[in-house]
């Protein structure tokens, strides 16, 4: 409908989602790899959760935090599957303002939650390597529950004010989003109200959560590296480093797409819309897709249980 994309001052308008512009004829074919990726995201993270839940030997702090990561990735996939696949399947083209705001709330909240979980996992590795004798006394079950609740509160409470403000903005520019899902910065671009609070607040959140988490993760690994290098045996050093490989890969898989998307939004205005959509989908799908693979391959306990699970299904 033309009214959904034309300029309007209504706060209850619909917005046009952007797929791969100019490739509409290939949507049935593009839907195959995207459907496969979403199936792998859902299946992979559900399997990690199932293995940790059903295997008593994995009821340890490290794997509790891994289950938080898998649950976050699972929710990220579920929060975008309807709009991304809906466009490719020809089911939807538009999204209401309320649905768009809700989707952006979950996408950004889950991104902050993933960052917080990765920071907690870095703290877990720091305690396990630098202070192993006190590991079980520091990371007790009650403390892990408190950490989990703190992560949820930190991730979703502080983003509530700018997300609520989106509801009361007037959107007088053409209602065409630059992705196949809703982002806070995308809605700000279409608003003609005073967006200074949202812009500054969002910048503060990025600095205080994403950037601060990245700095603390880096600092924790500097301390871990210092502790590992103090170990005399080369074999022990290698073994200690191996326990961190999965987490380091997960950190890179999370932060590289976020940095790429930020750079594209900031400096990539000359790029084609297809490039924006592709980078956006990588930001949404790459961490949830890769994390179960990384931990299934690199973490021996998960790898062994996964093989056992497949062998049971086979026979």
Secondary structure as UniProt FT lines:
FT   HELIX           2..4
FT   STRAND          14..16
FT   TURN            21..22
FT   HELIX           24..26
FT   HELIX           27..54
FT   HELIX           56..58
FT   HELIX           61..88
FT   TURN            89..90
FT   STRAND          94..96
FT   HELIX           97..130
FT   HELIX           132..134
FT   HELIX           135..138
FT   HELIX           141..156
FT   TURN            157..159
FT   HELIX           160..166
FT   TURN            167..168
FT   HELIX           184..190
FT   HELIX           196..205
FT   HELIX           206..211
FT   HELIX           212..229
FT   HELIX           234..267
FT   TURN            269..270
FT   HELIX           273..298
FT   HELIX           300..314
//
